[in-house]
Amino acid sequence: MQLLDGKAISSQIKSEIKAEVEQWMAAGGKKPHLAAILVGQDGASETYVASKIRSCEEIGFTSTLLRFDANTTEATLLEAVESLNNDPDVDGFIVQLPLPAHISENKVMEAVNPAKDVDGFHPVNVGRMCKGLPAYISATPFGILEMLIRAGIETSGKHCVVIGRSQIVGLPMSILMQRNAYPGNCTVTITHSKTQNLKEICQSADILIVALGRPEFVTAEYVKEGAVVVDVGITRVADATKKSGFSIRGDVNFNDVAPKSSYITPVPGGVGLMTICGLLTNTLKAAKREIYS
Ligand code: GUN
């Protein structure tokens, strides 16, 4: 078993981006600028956004955080999106999800200028990705592809099973793994809450991507000997032994599954750390006008 070490790979990617920013700016390019909108005080969202902002500072981007109250109206949020769309200094921005229930996430996503949609959530970017056109690939799929690439994992002709059909992970992952590219050329099965015989389907996976949001759901009996196992789960569970009062669990029972797998991502320290790299890569592409000129 080999660990797909998100900590090592993400720190390598960050130093590559930092070097590219330095080169870009030395050649007269503009300092990349990422803005983030955060609504309310959700603990996990606070942590994610703080870490995105910190990473921007580390690699030489400008960052701006716009905070809104949990009871902010949809109209106010749409105005903020419009003002970032029109701000020439902001290359890309994100609206941290989830949003409070009274605000339509789809409406907000669609209001973002696709050229600044560094989360890759706008239907135009999703559609372009599906057609194999230049597009911002969203953070988690980007992170997973990059882990497969850097470990040199063969994907062509393999059976890739994705558990979970979310807009953010499962759906884009299934599209990316079947495209005629590397990583890709897999035969993909996408599974979800209504799937029958889930265990049997997973047992035939060469590459198993688990993103259903149920802590330690996947045990050894789901996994074929020698499979590549990618755990996207990040669930906070109460843990009185931790200062924070919680610990983080993946969707895979690591100790059970690791001995059977050829490669496996740990949680924490796996896919989660890679996602920021996707966002930073997209922001640099936005600053360089590489996707939309
Ligand atoms: N919430 C969970 N993951 C993400 C992400 O990748 N981007 C945003 N904006 N919100 C999220």
Boltz pocket constraint, residues with backbone or C-beta under 6 A from the ligand:
constraints:
  - pocket:
      binder: B
      contacts: [[A, 94], [A, 95], [A, 96], [A, 97], [A, 98], [A, 119], [A, 139], [A, 140], [A, 168], [A, 275]]
      max_distance: 6.0
